[in-house]
Amino acid sequence: MRASLLSLRAAVTGALSATLLLTLASASTEGTPSRTITRAVPSEEQAEGVGARVRRSIGRPELRNHDPFLMLDEFLVDKNGGFPDHPHRGFETVTYMLEGHFQHEDFAGHSGIIGPGDVQWMTAGRGIVHSEMPVFGDDEGGEKALTKAHGLQLWINLPKEHKMCDPQYQELLDTEIPRAEPQPGVVIKVIAGESHGVQSKVYTRTPTMFLDVTMEPHKVIEQRLPIDFTGFIYMLSGRTYLGDSDDSSHTTNNNEGQFVASSTNTNINNQGQFVGEAYHTLTFSDSNNGLQEILRIETKDERARFVFIAGRPLNEPIVQHGPFVMNTDEEIYETFFDFRNAVNGFERANQWRSTAGN
């Protein structure tokens, strides 16, 4: 699988990588306007799969189809839960493990285990049936024993011309994912896209940035993003302050004129600060005057960890029915027909059963 992934990257990343890097390098951040935050939406825990719990970010009613993103879940699975055999068509799933191990199997014979910090980037394309189940090892205290499976799964829409491509995988171990360290106390894990001169190895059919950012207290970074990207931050822990300190356009400001982006919107303190804890999704404003832009992110008295996700909108119709995402109702009807009759990409669906999910 590693050899095929290397050939895939070599064949398709050149033009896209050059374009993205030119865009990102086209302007200095000095005097560049910072995007602001348009809303902060809490993610409440809900049941999903079999015995699993998720906090849904993108995909909940207030944040449905944040083009090109369809869903972001933070999942937590114990030994009695998981995501047994199920189909997909028309989009990509990105599974990023924070803790524990997940075993993946599909009806084409692909299988493997991803652990803490590992990423699986799966292009469902014309069709796939797979299972995603936690791995807990034995009862003798082995490496995978007595751990929880905790991670993120992002769904990214595919453009119309790629919705019926063959399924493909890109898998990276934690040690294979590059890091940017723009200053001491700031580590940016570049899962997709580019940050501070460090570029991911992942090819994205829908141009995408996916960064895992850890900031110690009293740090400031400026993250560039292309002018035509939409995006959001999902807070995992801590508190962040986003935007220019002298920007008067924010609807909620602290005593320094900054919008305070944190994990809850239930309290505003007497300095006018918007404060809270983890599990909020912070959506970015649109491009300002068509300029190359940045997002300024600051910490004060506590450490913060979040994912920074952005991508180029497809601006195409979205028709979704559960695990199938196409452009028209007719294509969804055809997808159900194909799946039920095991044709047109789902030929092995009726005969296959996973070992871990059954």
C-alpha positions as CSV (number, residue, x, y, z in Angstrom):
1,M,0.0,0.0,0.0
2,R,2.9,2.4,0.8
3,A,4.3,2.1,-2.7
4,S,1.0,2.8,-4.3
5,L,0.5,5.9,-2.1
6,L,3.9,7.2,-3.0
7,S,3.1,6.9,-6.7
8,L,-0.3,8.6,-6.2
9,R,1.4,11.5,-4.5
10,A,4.1,11.9,-7.1
11,A,1.5,11.8,-9.9
12,V,-1.0,14.2,-8.6
13,T,0.5,16.6,-6.1
14,G,2.8,18.7,-8.3
15,A,0.5,21.2,-9.8
16,L,-1.7,21.6,-6.8
17,S,1.2,22.0,-4.4
18,A,2.9,24.6,-6.6
19,T,-0.4,26.6,-6.9
20,L,-1.1,26.5,-3.1
21,L,2.5,27.4,-2.1
22,L,2.5,30.4,-4.6
23,T,-0.8,31.6,-3.1
24,L,0.5,31.3,0.5
25,A,3.8,32.9,-0.3
26,S,2.4,35.8,-2.3
27,A,2.2,38.3,0.5
28,S,3.8,39.2,3.8
29,T,1.6,39.2,6.8
30,E,2.6,42.7,7.7
31,G,-0.4,45.0,7.3
32,T,-2.6,42.1,6.2
33,P,-6.1,42.1,7.6
34,S,-7.0,39.3,10.0
35,R,-10.2,37.3,9.4
36,T,-12.7,37.5,12.3
37,I,-15.0,34.9,13.9
38,T,-18.6,34.9,12.8
39,R,-20.0,32.5,15.4
40,A,-19.1,30.1,18.2
41,V,-21.3,27.0,18.3
42,P,-21.1,24.4,21.1
43,S,-21.0,20.7,20.3
44,E,-23.1,18.5,22.5
45,E,-22.5,14.8,23.0
46,Q,-24.8,12.4,21.1
47,A,-25.1,8.7,20.3
48,E,-23.7,7.5,17.0
49,G,-22.8,4.1,15.5
50,V,-23.1,1.3,18.0
51,G,-22.4,2.3,21.6
52,A,-20.3,5.3,20.5
53,R,-20.5,8.9,21.6
54,V,-19.7,11.9,19.4
55,R,-19.6,15.6,19.7
56,R,-20.7,16.9,16.3
57,S,-19.2,20.1,15.1
58,I,-19.8,20.7,11.4
59,G,-23.0,18.9,10.4
60,R,-25.2,19.9,13.3
61,P,-28.2,22.1,12.4
62,E,-26.5,25.4,12.9
63,L,-23.4,24.4,10.8
64,R,-24.8,22.1,8.2
65,N,-22.7,21.7,5.0
66,H,-20.0,24.3,5.7
67,D,-18.8,23.9,2.1
68,P,-16.7,22.0,1.3
69,F,-17.0,20.3,4.7
70,L,-19.9,18.0,5.5
71,M,-19.2,16.8,9.0
72,L,-16.7,16.9,11.9
73,D,-17.2,14.6,14.8
74,E,-15.1,14.2,17.9
75,F,-15.7,10.5,18.9
76,L,-15.1,8.5,22.0
77,V,-15.6,4.7,21.8
78,D,-15.3,2.1,24.6
79,K,-14.8,-1.6,24.1
80,N,-18.6,-2.2,23.6
81,G,-18.9,0.4,20.8
82,G,-17.8,1.2,17.3
83,F,-18.9,1.8,13.7
84,P,-19.6,-1.6,12.1
85,D,-20.1,-2.3,8.4
86,H,-21.5,0.7,6.5
87,P,-21.3,2.2,3.0
88,H,-20.1,5.6,1.6
89,R,-20.2,7.3,-1.7
90,G,-19.3,10.7,-3.1
91,F,-16.9,12.2,-0.4
92,E,-13.8,11.6,1.7
93,T,-13.4,10.7,5.3
94,V,-10.4,11.8,7.4
95,T,-9.9,9.9,10.6
96,Y,-7.4,11.4,13.0
97,M,-6.7,9.5,16.2
98,L,-6.0,11.4,19.5
99,E,-5.9,8.4,21.8
100,G,-6.3,4.7,21.5
101,H,-6.4,2.5,18.3
102,F,-8.9,1.9,15.5
103,Q,-9.1,-1.0,13.2
104,H,-10.3,-0.4,9.7
105,E,-11.5,-3.1,7.2
106,D,-13.2,-2.7,3.8
107,F,-14.8,-5.0,1.2
108,A,-11.9,-4.6,-1.1
109,G,-9.5,-6.3,1.3
110,H,-7.9,-3.3,2.8
111,S,-7.3,-3.4,6.6
112,G,-5.1,-1.9,9.2
113,I,-4.8,-0.2,12.6
114,I,-4.2,3.4,13.3
115,G,-3.0,4.7,16.6
116,P,-2.4,7.9,18.5
117,G,-1.5,10.7,16.1
118,D,-2.0,8.6,13.0
119,V,-4.2,9.7,10.0
120,Q,-6.3,7.8,7.5
121,W,-7.5,9.8,4.5
122,M,-10.1,7.7,2.7
123,T,-11.6,8.6,-0.7
124,A,-14.9,6.7,-0.9
125,G,-15.5,7.8,-4.5
126,R,-17.9,5.5,-6.3
127,G,-18.4,3.3,-3.4
128,I,-17.0,1.5,-0.4
129,V,-18.3,-0.6,2.5
130,H,-16.1,-0.7,5.6
131,S,-16.0,-0.9,9.4
132,E,-14.2,1.2,12.0
133,M,-13.8,-0.5,15.3
134,P,-11.7,0.2,18.4
135,V,-8.8,-2.1,19.4
136,F,-8.2,-2.7,23.0
137,G,-5.7,-5.6,23.0
138,D,-5.8,-8.4,25.6
139,D,-6.5,-8.4,29.4
140,E,-2.9,-8.8,30.3
141,G,-2.0,-5.2,30.1
142,G,-0.8,-5.2,26.5
143,E,0.0,-2.0,24.6
144,K,-3.5,-1.6,23.4
145,A,-5.3,-2.8,26.5
146,L,-7.6,-0.7,28.6
147,T,-7.4,2.4,26.4
148,K,-10.3,4.4,24.9
149,A,-10.6,5.2,21.2
150,H,-10.7,8.9,20.9
151,G,-10.4,10.9,17.7
152,L,-11.8,13.2,15.1
153,Q,-13.5,12.3,11.8
154,L,-13.9,14.9,9.1
155,W,-16.1,14.5,6.0
156,I,-15.0,16.5,2.9
157,N,-17.2,16.7,-0.1
158,L,-15.8,15.7,-3.5
159,P,-16.3,17.8,-6.6
160,K,-18.7,16.3,-9.2
161,E,-15.9,15.1,-11.5
162,H,-14.4,13.0,-8.6
163,K,-17.5,11.6,-7.0
164,M,-17.3,8.4,-9.0
165,C,-13.5,7.9,-8.8
166,D,-12.1,4.6,-7.5
167,P,-11.7,4.3,-3.7
168,Q,-8.2,5.2,-2.5
169,Y,-6.4,5.6,0.8
170,Q,-3.6,7.7,2.2
171,E,-2.3,6.7,5.6
172,L,0.3,8.4,7.7
173,L,1.8,7.4,11.0
174,D,2.2,10.2,13.6
175,T,5.9,10.2,12.9
176,E,5.4,10.8,9.2
177,I,3.3,13.9,9.7
178,P,5.5,17.1,9.5
179,R,5.4,19.8,12.2
180,A,5.9,23.5,12.0
181,E,7.3,25.3,15.1
182,P,7.2,29.0,14.3
183,Q,8.3,29.9,17.8
184,P,9.1,28.0,21.1
185,G,5.9,26.8,22.7
186,V,3.9,26.5,19.4
187,V,3.7,23.2,17.5
188,I,1.6,22.9,14.4
189,K,1.0,19.4,13.0
190,V,0.4,19.8,9.3
191,I,-2.0,17.0,8.4
192,A,-3.0,18.7,5.1
193,G,-2.0,21.9,3.4
194,E,0.8,24.2,4.5
195,S,1.8,26.2,7.6
196,H,4.8,28.4,8.2
197,G,6.8,26.8,5.3
198,V,6.0,23.2,6.2
199,Q,3.9,21.2,3.7
200,S,1.8,18.1,4.2
201,K,2.4,14.9,2.1
202,V,-1.3,14.4,1.7
203,Y,-3.0,15.0,-1.7
204,T,-6.3,16.7,-1.4
205,R,-8.8,16.5,-4.3
206,T,-10.7,19.3,-2.7
207,P,-8.0,21.8,-1.7
208,T,-7.9,21.6,2.1
209,M,-5.9,22.7,5.2
210,F,-6.0,20.5,8.3
211,L,-3.7,21.6,11.2
212,D,-3.5,20.3,14.8
213,V,-2.2,23.3,16.8
214,T,-0.9,23.3,20.3
215,M,0.0,26.7,21.9
216,E,1.5,27.3,25.4
217,P,0.4,30.3,27.4
218,H,1.2,33.8,26.1
219,K,1.8,32.9,22.5
220,V,0.7,34.6,19.2
221,I,0.7,33.1,15.7
222,E,-0.6,34.3,12.4
223,Q,-1.8,31.5,10.1
224,R,-2.2,32.3,6.4
225,L,-5.0,31.0,4.4
226,P,-6.0,31.5,0.7
227,I,-8.5,34.2,0.1
228,D,-11.1,31.8,-1.4
229,F,-11.0,29.3,1.5
230,T,-13.8,29.0,4.1
231,G,-12.8,27.6,7.4
232,F,-13.3,27.0,11.1
233,I,-11.5,26.1,14.3
234,Y,-12.6,23.3,16.6
235,M,-11.4,23.8,20.2
236,L,-10.1,20.7,21.9
237,S,-8.9,22.4,25.1
238,G,-8.0,25.8,26.5
239,R,-8.9,29.3,25.3
240,T,-7.9,31.3,22.3
241,Y,-8.2,35.0,21.3
242,L,-8.6,35.5,17.6
243,G,-8.3,38.6,15.4
244,D,-6.5,41.9,15.4
245,S,-6.3,43.7,18.7
246,D,-7.4,47.0,17.1
247,D,-10.2,45.5,14.9
248,S,-13.4,47.3,15.9
249,S,-15.6,45.2,13.6
250,H,-16.0,42.3,16.0
251,T,-19.4,41.9,17.6
252,T,-18.0,40.7,20.9
253,N,-14.8,42.4,22.2
254,N,-12.6,42.3,25.3
255,N,-11.0,45.4,26.8
256,E,-8.2,45.2,24.2
257,G,-10.7,45.2,21.3
258,Q,-10.2,41.5,20.5
259,F,-12.9,38.9,19.8
260,V,-12.4,36.2,22.4
261,A,-13.0,32.7,20.9
262,S,-13.4,30.0,23.5
263,S,-15.4,27.0,24.2
264,T,-18.6,28.3,25.7
265,N,-21.0,31.1,24.9
266,T,-22.9,31.0,28.2
267,N,-20.9,33.8,29.9
268,I,-19.4,37.2,29.0
269,N,-17.3,38.6,31.9
270,N,-17.3,42.3,33.1
271,Q,-14.6,43.1,30.6
272,G,-16.9,42.0,27.8
273,Q,-14.9,38.9,27.2
274,F,-16.5,35.9,25.6
275,V,-15.3,33.0,27.7
276,G,-15.5,29.2,28.2
277,E,-14.1,25.8,27.8
278,A,-13.6,23.2,25.0
279,Y,-15.9,21.8,22.3
280,H,-16.8,24.9,20.4
281,T,-16.6,25.4,16.6
282,L,-15.5,28.9,15.6
283,T,-16.3,29.8,12.0
284,F,-14.2,32.3,10.0
285,S,-15.5,35.4,8.2
286,D,-15.3,35.6,4.4
287,S,-12.3,37.1,2.6
288,N,-11.9,40.9,3.2
289,N,-11.5,42.9,0.0
290,G,-10.0,40.0,-1.8
291,L,-6.6,40.2,-0.1
292,Q,-4.3,37.4,1.0
293,E,-5.3,37.0,4.6
294,I,-4.3,35.6,7.9
295,L,-6.0,34.6,11.1
296,R,-4.3,35.9,14.2
297,I,-4.5,33.5,17.2
298,E,-3.3,34.3,20.7
299,T,-3.2,32.5,24.1
300,K,-3.0,34.2,27.5
301,D,-2.9,32.4,30.8
302,E,-3.6,28.8,29.6
303,R,-2.4,26.2,27.1
304,A,-4.7,25.7,24.1
305,R,-5.1,22.9,21.6
306,F,-7.4,23.1,18.5
307,V,-7.7,22.0,14.9
308,F,-7.6,24.6,12.2
309,I,-9.5,23.4,9.1
310,A,-10.1,25.3,5.9
311,G,-10.9,24.5,2.3
312,R,-12.0,25.9,-1.1
313,P,-15.8,25.8,-1.5
314,L,-17.1,23.7,-4.3
315,N,-20.2,25.8,-4.8
316,E,-22.1,22.7,-6.1
317,P,-25.5,21.3,-5.2
318,I,-25.3,19.0,-2.2
319,V,-27.9,16.2,-1.8
320,Q,-27.1,14.0,1.2
321,H,-28.8,10.9,2.4
322,G,-26.9,9.4,5.3
323,P,-23.6,8.1,4.1
324,F,-24.2,9.0,0.4
325,V,-23.5,12.6,-0.9
326,M,-24.2,13.5,-4.5
327,N,-25.3,16.5,-6.5
328,T,-28.9,15.5,-7.4
329,D,-31.8,13.5,-6.1
330,E,-31.6,11.2,-9.1
331,E,-28.0,10.4,-8.3
332,I,-29.0,9.5,-4.7
333,Y,-31.7,7.2,-6.0
334,E,-29.2,5.6,-8.3
335,T,-26.8,5.2,-5.4
336,F,-29.4,3.4,-3.3
337,F,-30.1,1.1,-6.3
338,D,-26.5,0.4,-6.8
339,F,-25.9,-0.4,-3.1
340,R,-29.0,-2.6,-2.8
341,N,-28.2,-4.5,-6.0
342,A,-24.5,-4.7,-5.5
343,V,-23.6,-3.0,-8.8
344,N,-21.6,0.0,-10.1
345,G,-19.0,0.1,-7.3
346,F,-20.8,-2.0,-4.7
347,E,-20.2,-5.4,-6.3
348,R,-18.8,-7.0,-3.2
349,A,-21.3,-5.4,-0.8
350,N,-23.6,-8.4,-0.4
351,Q,-20.9,-11.1,0.2
352,W,-18.6,-9.2,2.6
353,R,-18.6,-9.0,6.4
354,S,-15.9,-7.5,8.5
355,T,-14.2,-9.5,11.2
356,A,-14.1,-6.8,13.8
357,G,-17.6,-5.3,13.2
358,N,-19.6,-8.6,13.4
